[in-house]
Amino acid sequence: MGTTAVRPTTIKIDQSIKDRVKRLAEARQRPASGLMVEAICEYVEREEKREAFRQHGIRAWDEYQATGLHVTLEEADVWLAKLEKGQDVEPPACHV
């Protein structure tokens, strides 16, 4: 298994944020750089998920525009109410 090269990079941050990271790092007895790497990784992961969700919504809208297939709010509510009661039911069929 290969190793991923870790390379230093430079970012410009406000002094007040830098001070806050330093205080937090000291309180946690960790290097400030480790906290920043963790924060960036969490941010990137969250934003990738948000973008995937957004893209899924765009594709769903495009498909609806092309086909007109949908379920009504009432149909969805009935289905969700059954699921909430613990019933294992199929979703309503899409229609135009």
Residue frames relative to the residue before (quaternion, step in Angstrom):
aa qw qx qy qz dx dy dz
M 1.0000 0.0000 0.0000 0.0000 0.00 0.00 0.00
G 0.4108 -0.7371 0.4869 0.2254 3.57 -0.84 0.99
T 0.3924 -0.6946 0.5463 0.2554 3.51 -1.28 0.34
T 0.4021 -0.6892 0.5489 0.2492 3.51 -1.16 0.65
A 0.4084 -0.7104 0.5194 0.2424 3.54 -0.84 1.00
V 0.2024 -0.7505 0.6193 0.1103 3.54 -0.95 0.94
R 0.0292 -0.8156 0.5771 -0.0317 3.53 -0.63 1.15
P 0.4855 -0.6603 0.4779 0.3160 3.57 -0.97 0.73
T 0.0563 -0.7641 0.6412 0.0425 3.52 -1.23 0.56
T 0.3378 -0.7310 0.5568 0.2039 3.54 -1.22 0.35
I 0.0170 -0.7680 0.6399 0.0197 3.53 -1.04 0.83
K 0.3377 -0.7089 0.5784 0.2210 3.53 -1.17 0.57
I 0.0524 0.7903 -0.6072 0.0630 3.55 -0.73 1.11
D 0.6380 -0.5298 0.4184 0.3704 3.48 -1.26 0.56
Q 0.5701 -0.6126 0.4181 0.3534 3.61 -0.99 0.77
S 0.6419 0.5305 -0.3455 0.4326 3.60 0.97 -0.75
I 0.6364 0.4984 -0.3300 0.4875 3.62 1.04 -0.69
K 0.6262 0.5407 -0.3308 0.4539 3.56 0.99 -0.85
D 0.6602 0.5001 -0.3015 0.4724 3.58 0.96 -0.87
R 0.6499 0.5163 -0.3176 0.4586 3.59 0.96 -0.82
V 0.6421 0.5064 -0.3212 0.4776 3.58 0.97 -0.83
K 0.6418 0.5299 -0.3213 0.4517 3.58 0.95 -0.87
R 0.6654 0.4944 -0.3056 0.4684 3.61 0.90 -0.92
L 0.6587 0.5027 -0.3088 0.4669 3.58 0.94 -0.85
A 0.6403 0.5245 -0.3186 0.4619 3.57 0.97 -0.86
E 0.6523 0.5035 -0.3134 0.4719 3.58 0.96 -0.84
A 0.6585 0.5125 -0.3097 0.4558 3.59 0.95 -0.86
R 0.7299 0.4035 -0.2208 0.5057 3.57 1.06 -0.77
Q 0.3362 -0.7584 0.4791 0.2869 3.57 1.33 -0.13
R 0.5053 0.5917 -0.4430 0.4454 3.52 0.87 1.08
P 0.5615 -0.5799 0.4448 0.3880 3.57 -1.18 0.36
A 0.5688 -0.6021 0.4410 0.3456 3.56 -1.06 0.76
S 0.6303 0.5422 -0.3427 0.4373 3.57 1.00 -0.77
G 0.6292 0.5367 -0.3351 0.4514 3.60 1.04 -0.71
L 0.6417 0.5104 -0.3187 0.4755 3.57 1.03 -0.79
M 0.6671 0.5022 -0.3083 0.4557 3.56 0.95 -0.84
V 0.6300 0.5164 -0.3346 0.4738 3.60 1.00 -0.77
E 0.6512 0.5122 -0.3140 0.4636 3.59 0.93 -0.89
A 0.6594 0.5105 -0.3064 0.4590 3.58 0.93 -0.89
I 0.6598 0.4975 -0.3091 0.4708 3.59 0.94 -0.85
C 0.6460 0.5197 -0.3227 0.4566 3.60 0.95 -0.85
E 0.6599 0.4983 -0.3066 0.4714 3.59 0.93 -0.88
Y 0.6429 0.5233 -0.3190 0.4594 3.58 0.97 -0.84
V 0.6744 0.4958 -0.3021 0.4562 3.58 0.83 -0.98
E 0.6511 0.5129 -0.3213 0.4581 3.59 0.92 -0.87
R 0.6628 0.5032 -0.3020 0.4651 3.59 0.92 -0.93
E 0.6987 0.4713 -0.2787 0.4605 3.58 0.87 -0.91
E 0.5976 0.5369 -0.3645 0.4708 3.61 1.11 -0.58
K 0.6518 0.4980 -0.3111 0.4800 3.59 0.98 -0.82
R 0.6407 0.5201 -0.3220 0.4640 3.58 0.97 -0.85
E 0.6716 0.4895 -0.3011 0.4677 3.59 0.94 -0.85
A 0.6254 0.5235 -0.3404 0.4680 3.60 1.01 -0.75
F 0.6375 0.5182 -0.3160 0.4746 3.59 1.01 -0.82
R 0.6525 0.5137 -0.3058 0.4657 3.57 0.96 -0.89
Q 0.6650 0.4967 -0.3029 0.4683 3.57 0.93 -0.90
H 0.6121 0.5369 -0.3455 0.4665 3.59 1.04 -0.74
G 0.6503 0.5176 -0.3056 0.4646 3.58 0.98 -0.85
I 0.6430 0.5141 -0.3171 0.4709 3.57 0.99 -0.83
R 0.6598 0.4972 -0.3102 0.4704 3.60 0.94 -0.88
A 0.6399 0.5177 -0.3266 0.4646 3.60 0.98 -0.81
W 0.6542 0.5029 -0.3130 0.4703 3.59 0.95 -0.84
D 0.6418 0.5179 -0.3198 0.4665 3.59 0.96 -0.85
E 0.6534 0.5047 -0.3145 0.4684 3.58 0.98 -0.85
Y 0.6373 0.5126 -0.3281 0.4727 3.58 0.97 -0.80
Q 0.6475 0.5182 -0.3224 0.4563 3.59 0.91 -0.88
A 0.6988 0.4745 -0.2710 0.4617 3.58 1.00 -0.81
T 0.8127 0.2956 -0.1314 0.4846 3.61 0.91 -0.87
G 0.3484 -0.7440 0.4957 0.2817 3.57 1.08 -0.64
L 0.4607 0.6920 -0.4473 0.3299 3.60 1.27 -0.02
H 0.1658 0.7799 -0.5825 0.1579 3.55 -0.93 0.96
V 0.2478 -0.6744 0.6439 0.2630 3.52 -1.40 -0.11
T 0.4897 -0.6559 0.4813 0.3137 3.56 -1.12 0.59
L 0.6633 -0.4816 0.3884 0.4210 3.53 -1.31 0.27
E 0.6488 0.5234 -0.3197 0.4505 3.56 0.94 -0.87
E 0.6471 0.5118 -0.3185 0.4668 3.61 0.94 -0.84
A 0.6607 0.4970 -0.3019 0.4747 3.56 0.95 -0.86
D 0.6433 0.5309 -0.3234 0.4469 3.62 0.97 -0.82
V 0.6433 0.5117 -0.3219 0.4698 3.59 0.95 -0.86
W 0.6610 0.5105 -0.3002 0.4609 3.58 0.91 -0.93
L 0.6846 0.4855 -0.2865 0.4621 3.58 0.87 -0.97
A 0.6183 0.5383 -0.3463 0.4560 3.61 1.04 -0.71
K 0.6433 0.5081 -0.3220 0.4737 3.60 1.01 -0.77
L 0.6397 0.5125 -0.3230 0.4731 3.58 0.97 -0.82
E 0.6418 0.5382 -0.3174 0.4446 3.57 0.99 -0.87
K 0.6774 0.4753 -0.2768 0.4884 3.59 1.13 -0.68
G 0.5914 -0.6065 0.3533 0.3971 3.57 1.29 0.03
Q 0.4750 0.6587 -0.4518 0.3693 3.58 1.25 0.14
D 0.3034 -0.7425 0.5713 0.1740 3.56 -0.93 0.92
V 0.1642 0.8101 -0.5336 0.1789 3.55 0.11 1.33
E 0.5289 -0.6163 0.4859 0.3229 3.52 -1.21 0.61
P 0.5441 -0.5991 0.4569 0.3691 3.59 -1.12 0.51
P 0.6029 -0.5598 0.4009 0.4030 3.60 -1.14 0.43
A 0.5391 -0.6216 0.4635 0.3288 3.54 -1.16 0.63
C 0.4656 -0.6597 0.5169 0.2844 3.53 -1.08 0.77
H 0.0045 -0.7819 0.6233 -0.0117 3.57 -1.15 0.65
V 0.4945 -0.6399 0.4944 0.3188 3.57 -1.31 0.18
